[in-house]
């Protein structure tokens, strides 16, 4: 029997000294539970992903010191094997680092394995910093069992052909009793089910029990959901750790390759489906904001409250992540703002327990407009006047952030960001966007879910029922400038995410686009119009704050498009 402790921790990029302390604490718990092995996630020592910090000599020196500290800590628990992810220096031509897995015991490195498959697509850019490891399987005898080791992407090529070789084939030839895979697998809708399918399938095909350890927590745009698991050749995924939370859990593996909990009891059955979509969005965004604020040193957040659905949902999610006492709303009515919008903001913040300030901007707009006409001999009207209001609001919010210290949250959704229905240096101002990877139709759905989950009306129904409007001009409605959101969102899903969509979403969006193409000329014109709106707005997205990723293809480093290009 082999006892394995999964250490699913929320570690911080660059906090090597703090990460060592967290890892040592988990190792002590593992030793107290008589484990043979404690397993940490990919690049646990430095946190995933450190990016170009890996190019800094001082950072690499700190990593060396961190590894030395881990070896010293392992010497105090001499019976325990520590499976640790860390960058290590190469001794061969090419990049100077490996993305490595090390097994430590009693102060010594018992095994070193270099990750073979380095993802360089979507949000990943590992080939920028790391050299691939050799095509070998690494196995170590621990407690009477042969244990094989992998790092994340090495296990994803078993059922697909994205790389020239498949590390699972070498591993199967080595015939270990169990495979331990350390991972930093980002979370997005459907990713949990993908992991189960890929690694559960590998366990079945190769007859190998697998322990899959993932990290948890938010790092800039990316959120990791944890959900570490164990899979058996016949039973599939039989154990799953919690999602969006730390967990240190001991499993035991019997001689016939079956997993039990540390006390010998059977794990709870693992459901095929994960969280419902809207609850998944809620939990991922809440953790993403909480960690972003904590790691960046913010205790509070401020949001411009327009009385519309986007700012309402942003305020509600911020209150859940940081506590309502740490969230401030500011309503900034102009002469085009309806009384209902101000009243709705008041009711919203009352429901949430959030402080609301009122800062009218009509006189500021009038002053800017008068000075503009005086200086340039032309009245300020139309789009420039609309954008001026947004920029005054954005400036006011940044002034508040500078004066009082809270993090400014921007409130744009994916539909608006996609087509540039936003004002650069206005409503794009902020340090983080919570809903920038949610289409407008999803914003409405998540708002309804927030109320259902709370068991009461946090977001007033009047806001949910209100027709979307920027309220920057008399009688303005979003549909005056954009297709209806149910139409726009289907087109955008296909243009932006394509085959990265779930099967159901792809089928729906593809059928919708085909229907437009087979219709009259207006349908084709609409498709082309939306595509050009997306392309021509790239310069705005390039200057926007980071947004929390919840879907497979999000704006940011996961979608890299040129600004100065011809789009046909």
N, C-alpha and C positions, 0 to 999 in steps of 0.2 A: 504493500500500500504506500502511496506517495501523497504527502500533504502539501498543497500548493495554496499560497495566499495571494489573492488578487488585490493589488494596491491601486485603486482607481482614485487618483488624487487630482486636485485642482492646483497645479503648479504654475509658477509665473515665469515668463520668458525673461532671461537675464538675471533672475534672482538665484544665482547658483548657491550661495550660502544658505539662503532660506529654504531652497528646495532640498538641500542635503539634510537639513534638520527635519523637514517633513518626512523624507524618505526613511531616516533613521527611526523616527517615531513609529512609522508603519512596520518597520522591520522588527522592532521590539514587540509590537503586538503579535506579529507572525510567530516570533520565537516563543512568546507566552502561550500561543495556541499550538505549539509543538509542530510547526510547519518545517518541511524540508526546504522549501523554496518560497521566496517572496518575489513577486513580479511587478515591475514598474513599467510605465508606458514608454513609447518611443521618444528619444531625446529628453527623457525626464530630467536629467541633470540640469540642462540649460533651458528647458521648456521648448515646446514646438510652436511656431517656427521662428528661430532667431534672425533669419534673413542675413543681411550683410554685416551684422555683428560678427558673423563667422569670419569675416575678413580682417577683423581687428586683432592685433597681436595681444593686446591686454586681455581681451575676452578669452582668447585661447589659453592664456596663462591662468586665468581664473578657472577655466574648465579643468586644467591639469590639477590645480589645487583642490577643486571639488572632487575629482576622482581619488586623489590621495586621501581626502577626508572620508570618503565612502569606504575606501579600503581599511582605514583605521577603525571606522565604525563596525565594519564586518568582522574585524578581529575580536571585538568584544562579544560577538555572538557566533562563535566558531563552528557551530553545527548547522548554521543557516546559509543557504545559497541565495545570493542577491542577483536578480536578473535586472540589469540596468541599461537604459538607453542613453548614449552620449556620443558626441563627436570625438573621433580619435584621429591622430595624424597618420597619414599614409607613409609607406616606405618605398613607393613605386612612382613612376611617371604619371602625369595627369594632375587632377585636382589634389590638393594637399590634405584633404580630410575624407574620412569615411563616416557615414551614418551608421554607427556601430551598436551592437548588443554585446554587453560584457556580463560574464557570470563571475561574481566575486564570492570567495569563501575564505574565512580566517585570515583576512588581510592580503590575499593573493588573487590575481586574475586567473581563473581556471579555464576560461574560454573567451575567445574574441571572434565575433562574427560581423562581417561587413554587409550591409544591405545591398542586394544585387540589383533590384529594379527601382530606379529613381524616378518618381513621377515628375513630369515637366509638362503639365497641361492644366487648364482651368486655373485653380488658385495655387497650384503647386509649381515650385521652381527649384527642385532639389539638385538637378544637374548643374545648376549655377554654382553650387558650393561643394558638392560631393563627387567622389569617384566611385563608380559601381564596384561592389565586391566580386570576388571570383565565383564561378559557378560551381559551388561546393555545398554540401550539406554538413552542418556542424551538429554533433551529437555528444552528449556528456552523460556519463552514468552518475545518477544521484539516487541514493537510498535504494539501491537494487533495481532501479528502472533506467532505461535508456531514454533520455530527454532530448528532443530536437528543437531547434530555435529558428525563428524567422522574424523579419521586421516588416510589418504592414504590407506595403505594395507587393512584396515577394509572394504573398498568398493570393493576390487578385488576378493572376494570369492563368489560373488553373482551368477556368471555363471560358477563356477568351484568348485572343492572340494579339495582344497589344505589344508584346515584346518577343524577342527571338527565342527565348528559352523560358522554361517553367520550373522555378525552384522546387515546386511540390514533387516533381518527378524524381529529382535527386533525393529529396527527403524520403519519399516512399521507398527508394532503393536502400536507404540507410535503415529502414524498418525500426524507428524508435517506438517506444511504448506510448509516448504522448508528444505532441508538438506544442510549444509555447510561442505565441505570436504577440509581439509588443507593437502597439499602434498609436498613431495620432490621427484618428479618422474623423474629419469634420462632419458635423451634423447638418443635414438638410432633409426636407420632406422625402420619405421613402428610403433614406440611407440605411436605417436599422434593418429593414427587410432585405436590402441588397446584401448587407454583411452576412446575415443568416443564410441567404441563398448561396453565396459564394463559398463561405467557410463550412457551412453545413454540408454542401455538396462535396467539397474536398474531403471532409471527414468520411463521407460515405464511399466515395470513389476509391480512396486510398486505404481505407480501413484504419484511420488514424484518429484517436481522440485529440481534440484541439482545445487549448485554453487561449482565449483572445482577450487581451487586456488593453483598454483604451483610456485615454485621459479625459478629463471633464473640465469645463470652464470656458469662459469667453476670452478671446485674444483679438483685440481690434475688431475687425468685421466678422471673424470666424468664431463659431461656438462649437464646442465639443460636448457631446451628450453623455459620455461614459458608456453605459449599457454594455459593459464587458460581459463575456459569456463563455460557456463551455459547450462543446458539441461532441457527440458520440457518433461512431460509424453507423449504428442502427437507429438510435433514438433522435438524431439531429440535435438541435439546440435544446439542452435540458436544464441549463441554468442561465439566468440573466441578472446582472447587477442593476441597480437603480439608474434611472436616467436623470441627468441634470443635477446630480448630487454626488458628493464623494462617498466612497464605500471601500472598506477594507474587509474582505471576506475570505475565509479559508474553505477550500474544497478538499476532498480526499478522492483519490483515484484508486480503484481496486485493481487487482491483478488482471481481471478480465476486461479492463478498459471502461468501467462505468464510474460516473461521478456521483458523489454524495456531498452533503454539507459537512462542515467540520465536525459536527456532533454525530455524524453517521446517518442522519435522517435524509430522506429524499427531498430534493429541491422542489419548489412549487412548479407546476406546469407553466411553460413559457408560451404566451399567446402568439399566434401567427401574426396578428396585426398589432401595431404599436398604438400610440396615442391617437385619438381622433385629430384630424388635421388642424382644426382651430386651437385645440388645447396644446398641440405640439408647438404651433406658432407662439402661443402665449408664453409657454414655459421657456422656449428658446430665447425669445426677446427679453424676458424678464432677467434671465441669468446673464445674457449678453450685456445688458445695461449695468447690472449690479457689479459685474466683474470689471467692465470698462471703467466705471466711475471709481471703484476701489483701487484699481491698479494705477490710475492716472491721478489719484489724490483728491477726487471730488466727493463731497458728502451730499451735495444738493444739486438739483437740476431746475432749470427755468424753461418754460414753454410759452410761446405766443398763442393765446387762446382766441381763436377767431369766431368760435361758436359753430364751426364746421366739424365734420366727422373726423378728419385727419388729426387735427390738434386735440380733439376730444379723446381719441384712442391713444394718442401719444401720452397725454396726461394720465390716463387711466393705467397704462402699462408702467409709466414712471413711478406712479404712486405705489404700485405693487412691488417694484424692484427696490426702491429706495425708502419707502414709507411716505405716507402723505404729508407728514410734517416736514419732509425734506424736499418737497416739490412746490414750486411757485408758478402760478399762471399770470400772464399779463394780457389784458384785453386792450386793444388799441383802436378804438372806433374812429372812422373817418366820416365824411358827410355822405358816403355811399353805404355805410353800414346800416343794416336794418336793426330796429330796436330788438327784434327777436334774437338776433345773434348775440347781442350783449346780454340779454336776459338768459339765454341758453348757457352762455359761459358762466354766469353767476350760479345757475342751478347745477351745472356740471361740477364746478369746484366745491359747491356745498355738499353735493353727493359724495365726492371723493375725499372730503376733508382737507382740501388743498387751499392754501392762501391765494387770493386773486387780487391783483392790483389793476387799476384802470389808468391808462395813459392816453388820452385823446390826441390824435395827430392832425386834426383838421387845420389847426392854425399853423402847424409846421409845413403842411402841404401848401397852404396858401402863401406862406412866406417864401418857400422855394420857388413857387410858380411866379410870384411877382418879381423876384430877383432874376429869374430866367428871362422873363419878357423884357425886363429893364436892360439886361446885359446883351441879349441877342436879338431883340426887336421882333420876337415872335411869341405868341402865347403858347404855353405848355398844354398840350391836349392829346387825346388818343392814347396810344400805347405808352409814350413817354410819361404821361401823367399817371397811368395805371402802375407802371413800374416804379415811379417815384414813391408811391404809397407803400409798396412792398419794401423798398429800400429804406424808407424812414422807419418802418417797423423793424426791419432787420438790424438797423443801426441802434435803435432803442434797446432791443434785446441784448445786443453785444455790449452796450453801455452798462446795462444792469449786470451782465455777467462779469464785466471788468470791475465794477464797483463793489459787488457783493460776493463774487466768487463761485456761483453755481455754474454747472455745465449747461450750455445752451443746446437743447435738442431741436433739430430741424424736423419738419413734419411732412415732408413730401412723400408721396406714395410712388410705387414703381410705374404706374400708368403715366402719371404726370412727368416724372423724371425721364421716362423713355422718350416722350415726344417734346420735351423742353417746355412744358406748360408750368413754368416756374420762373422766378426772377433772380438772375445771378446777382449776388451781393444783397439780396433781399430775403425772400423766404428760404433761400438755400443756405443762409448763414447758420452756423452751429458747429458743434464738435462731434456730433453723432446723430445719425438718423435711425430711428427705431423701426419705421414701417416702409423704408425705401425698397424693400424686396417683396412687398405685398402689393398686388394689383388692387385697383380701386374696389372692385367687386369683393375682394378678400377683406379689405378694410371694413366694409359694411358687415360681412359675415363674422369677422373677429369681434367687432363691436357688440354684435348681438350675443356672441358667445361669452364675452366678458360679463355682460349682465346676467346671463344664465348661470355662469359659474359662481357669481357672487350671490345669486338668489334674490337680487333686487336691482333696481334701475340705477346703475352708476352713471352710465351715459344716457342722458335724457332721450326719450323716444322722439321728441321733437327734432333732435339733432340727426337721429338715424333716418327719420322720414323726410328731412329737408332736402330739396333739390340742390346738388352741388353748385356752388358759386364762389368765385374769388371776391366778389363784392368790391371791385375796383372801378366800376362804372355803373351808371343807372341801369337797372333791370338785367344785369349781366348774369349769364348762366354758362356753365362749362360746355353744354351742348352747342352753344353758339360758336365755339372754336374747335370742338373735338367731336368725333363720333360718340354716340352713347357708350358708356363704359362697358356694358356687356358685349358690345361689338368690338370696341377697341381692344379690350383685354384678350379676346380670342386671337385677334391678329397679332398682338404683341407677343403672346406666348409662343407662337410659331416663329416669329421673326427673331426673337431674342434667345429663346431656349431650345426650340426645335426638338431634336431627338433626346435632349436632356429631360424632357417632360416625362411624367409617368405615362404608362400606356393609355390610360383613360383620358388624360389631358391632351396627349398628342393626337389621339383619334378624334377627339372633339374639335380641337383647333384646326387640324388638317381638313376635316370634313367641312368646317365652316369656311375655311379659305377656298376650298375647291368649289363650294357653292357660290362664293363670290366670283371666282374666276369664270365659272360656267354661266354666270348671269349676264346682265347687260354690261355695257362699257363702264357704267358708273361703279360697278363692283371692282373691276380691275383698276380703275382710277383711284378708288379708296385704298386698295392695297398699296399702290405705288405712293400715294400721298403719305400714308402712315410710315412706310419704309423710309421715305426721304425726311420726314419729321424726326425719326429716330436718328438717322445719320447726321443730320444738321445740328443736332443737340449734343453731340459728343463733347464739344468744347465746354459746355456747361457741366456735364458729368465729371469731366477731368478736374474741375475746380470745386466740386462739391465735397462735403464731409463724408467720412466713411459711413456705410450703412450696414446694419446687421443682416447677415446672410441667413436666409431660411429656405431658399430654393437652390436647385442644383447649379443654376447659372444666374449669378447676381452681378450687378454693376460693381466695378472696382477692379482688382487685379485678376478676377476670374473671367473678365470679358475685355479683351484688349483690341480696340479698334482705332484706326487712324482718324485724325481730324481733317487734315487736308488731303482728301481723296475724292475720286469720282465714284459715285454710287448710282448704278443703273439697275 
